[in-house]
Every structure is written in C-alpha cells, then in structure tokens.
Amino acid sequence: MAEPSHLNDKEDPHFAADAEVRNLKQTIAMLRHELARTRLDMEQAILRADCAAGAEAVQLKAAIGALRAELEESHASRAKAVQQAYAACEDESRQLKATIATLRERLEAAQIDKDQSIAQALAGAQSEIAQLHGTIAALRESLERSGIAREEALAALRAQHQAQVGQLQATIRALRDQIQSASSGRTM
C-alpha cells in the first residue's frame, strides 16, 4: 500500500485560510487606525477654526475698545466743537455698527462654511465606513465560498481515498485467494 503524500504548510488549505484570516484582521486593524486618524484630523480642524473665530472676536473687541477710547479723547480735546464731535461720533458709531454687522455676517458665513465642511467630512467618513463594510462583507463571503470549496475538495479526496483503499483491499483478498489456491494445489 502506498503512503499518502503529506502536504507542507503552504499547501495545507487550513494554513492558507489562517493566513488569509490574519491578513484580513491586519487590513481591518489598518482601516480602523486610518478611520481614527481621520476623525482626529477632523476634530483638530474644528478646534483650529474655533480658535481662529475666537481670536477674531478678541481683535474686534480690542478694535472697538480702541475706537471708544479715541472717541472719549476726542470729546475731551474738542470741547468747543461739541456739535461737530457729536456728529462725528454718530457717524463713527454708525460705521462701527455697520462694521460689526458686516463682521457678524462674515462670522456667520464662516460658521456655515465650517458646518458644511464638517457635514461633508462626516458624509465622506460615513461613505468610507459603508465601503469598508461592503469590502468586509465581500471578503467574508469570499472566505466562506473558499471554505466550502475546500470542504468539497477534501470530501472528494476522502471519497477517492476510500475507493483506493477498497480497491487495494480487494486486490489483497484476490492475491491471498490465489496464494491459498496455489498452496492448496501444491499440497494435493
């Protein structure tokens, strides 16, 4: 009877499946890391935008404070021209209000832009997550199909092996019968 050939580790279907599972786990870990890094980058961008908006508000307050100080100094130094100073003050106040309104509109527009950027980033991340889920499902399905194919091939090999064993046993019985008939023919 011939000895069955032994498979080395690389030809063993279980070794290949294990290697494929390890590769899938590494891919999933890498994708999780990339997703976490993307989320961190997005949070840092939001923080930078918030800091920039805060700095602009501080500058506006400082500018308003400086303008108010200048206005008070103007009143003290121009006591004789109260009417002119008052008119100038009113005009300057209107300009400041217009400037503040313009800056407020710009700030609101920047906030809208930031919100849209965040929404787009979230949508992109959700899309990427959906794609990753699809890829994982496809890889899982492929792995399952591969496992079924391996099981079918293994079952076919077992059936073939059983058939060969049966043939060898039949051959052995036939040879024994021949040997017994030959030896009984000599003894007679």
HUJO-V917477 format. One record per residue. N is the residue number from 1. RES is the residue in one letter. SS is DSSP state (@ for helix, = for strand, . for the rest). PSI is psi in radians with two decimals (none if undefined). Layout:
N&RES&SS&PSI ; N&RES&SS&PSI
This chain:
1&M&.&2.32 ; 2&A&.&2.48 ; 3&E&.&2.38 ; 4&P&.&2.50 ; 5&S&.&2.43 ; 6&H&.&2.41 ; 7&L&.&2.43 ; 8&N&.&2.99 ; 9&D&.&-0.65 ; 10&K&.&-0.46 ; 11&E&.&-0.27 ; 12&D&.&2.19 ; 13&P&@&-0.54 ; 14&H&@&-0.63 ; 15&F&@&-0.76 ; 16&A&@&-0.70 ; 17&A&@&-0.74 ; 18&D&@&-0.74 ; 19&A&@&-0.69 ; 20&E&@&-0.69 ; 21&V&@&-0.76 ; 22&R&@&-0.72 ; 23&N&@&-0.73 ; 24&L&@&-0.72 ; 25&K&@&-0.72 ; 26&Q&@&-0.72 ; 27&T&@&-0.76 ; 28&I&@&-0.76 ; 29&A&@&-0.73 ; 30&M&@&-0.72 ; 31&L&@&-0.66 ; 32&R&@&-0.74 ; 33&H&@&-0.75 ; 34&E&@&-0.70 ; 35&L&@&-0.74 ; 36&A&@&-0.71 ; 37&R&@&-0.68 ; 38&T&@&-0.74 ; 39&R&@&-0.74 ; 40&L&@&-0.77 ; 41&D&@&-0.71 ; 42&M&@&-0.73 ; 43&E&@&-0.67 ; 44&Q&@&-0.66 ; 45&A&@&-0.69 ; 46&I&@&-0.77 ; 47&L&@&-0.72 ; 48&R&@&-0.71 ; 49&A&@&-0.72 ; 50&D&@&-0.72 ; 51&C&@&-0.73 ; 52&A&@&-0.73 ; 53&A&@&-0.70 ; 54&G&@&-0.71 ; 55&A&@&-0.69 ; 56&E&@&-0.68 ; 57&A&@&-0.70 ; 58&V&@&-0.73 ; 59&Q&@&-0.70 ; 60&L&@&-0.74 ; 61&K&@&-0.72 ; 62&A&@&-0.72 ; 63&A&@&-0.73 ; 64&I&@&-0.73 ; 65&G&@&-0.73 ; 66&A&@&-0.71 ; 67&L&@&-0.67 ; 68&R&@&-0.74 ; 69&A&@&-0.73 ; 70&E&@&-0.67 ; 71&L&@&-0.76 ; 72&E&@&-0.68 ; 73&E&@&-0.64 ; 74&S&@&-0.71 ; 75&H&@&-0.74 ; 76&A&@&-0.70 ; 77&S&@&-0.32 ; 78&R&.&0.99 ; 79&A&.&-0.59 ; 80&K&.&-0.48 ; 81&A&.&0.96 ; 82&V&@&-0.77 ; 83&Q&@&-0.79 ; 84&Q&@&-0.72 ; 85&A&@&-0.70 ; 86&Y&@&-0.77 ; 87&A&@&-0.75 ; 88&A&@&-0.69 ; 89&C&@&-0.77 ; 90&E&@&-0.76 ; 91&D&@&-0.79 ; 92&E&@&-0.67 ; 93&S&@&-0.76 ; 94&R&@&-0.73 ; 95&Q&@&-0.74 ; 96&L&@&-0.74 ; 97&K&@&-0.72 ; 98&A&@&-0.72 ; 99&T&@&-0.78 ; 100&I&@&-0.76 ; 101&A&@&-0.73 ; 102&T&@&-0.79 ; 103&L&@&-0.66 ; 104&R&@&-0.74 ; 105&E&@&-0.73 ; 106&R&@&-0.72 ; 107&L&@&-0.75 ; 108&E&@&-0.71 ; 109&A&@&-0.71 ; 110&A&@&-0.68 ; 111&Q&@&-0.74 ; 112&I&@&-0.78 ; 113&D&@&-0.75 ; 114&K&@&-0.77 ; 115&D&@&-0.71 ; 116&Q&@&-0.70 ; 117&S&@&-0.73 ; 118&I&@&-0.78 ; 119&A&@&-0.73 ; 120&Q&@&-0.72 ; 121&A&@&-0.73 ; 122&L&@&-0.73 ; 123&A&@&-0.72 ; 124&G&@&-0.74 ; 125&A&@&-0.73 ; 126&Q&@&-0.71 ; 127&S&@&-0.76 ; 128&E&@&-0.70 ; 129&I&@&-0.76 ; 130&A&@&-0.72 ; 131&Q&@&-0.70 ; 132&L&@&-0.70 ; 133&H&@&-0.73 ; 134&G&@&-0.74 ; 135&T&@&-0.75 ; 136&I&@&-0.77 ; 137&A&@&-0.75 ; 138&A&@&-0.73 ; 139&L&@&-0.69 ; 140&R&@&-0.78 ; 141&E&@&-0.73 ; 142&S&@&-0.74 ; 143&L&@&-0.72 ; 144&E&@&-0.75 ; 145&R&@&-0.71 ; 146&S&@&-0.72 ; 147&G&@&-0.72 ; 148&I&@&-0.76 ; 149&A&@&-0.70 ; 150&R&@&-0.73 ; 151&E&@&-0.72 ; 152&E&@&-0.73 ; 153&A&@&-0.70 ; 154&L&@&-0.71 ; 155&A&@&-0.70 ; 156&A&@&-0.73 ; 157&L&@&-0.70 ; 158&R&@&-0.78 ; 159&A&@&-0.73 ; 160&Q&@&-0.73 ; 161&H&@&-0.78 ; 162&Q&@&-0.71 ; 163&A&@&-0.75 ; 164&Q&@&-0.73 ; 165&V&@&-0.76 ; 166&G&@&-0.75 ; 167&Q&@&-0.75 ; 168&L&@&-0.71 ; 169&Q&@&-0.69 ; 170&A&@&-0.69 ; 171&T&@&-0.75 ; 172&I&@&-0.79 ; 173&R&@&-0.73 ; 174&A&@&-0.73 ; 175&L&@&-0.69 ; 176&R&@&-0.78 ; 177&D&@&-0.73 ; 178&Q&@&-0.74 ; 179&I&@&-0.74 ; 180&Q&@&-0.74 ; 181&S&@&-0.62 ; 182&A&@&-0.72 ; 183&S&@&-0.60 ; 184&S&@&-0.50 ; 185&G&@&-0.55 ; 186&R&@&-0.61 ; 187&T&@&-0.30 ; 188&M&.&none
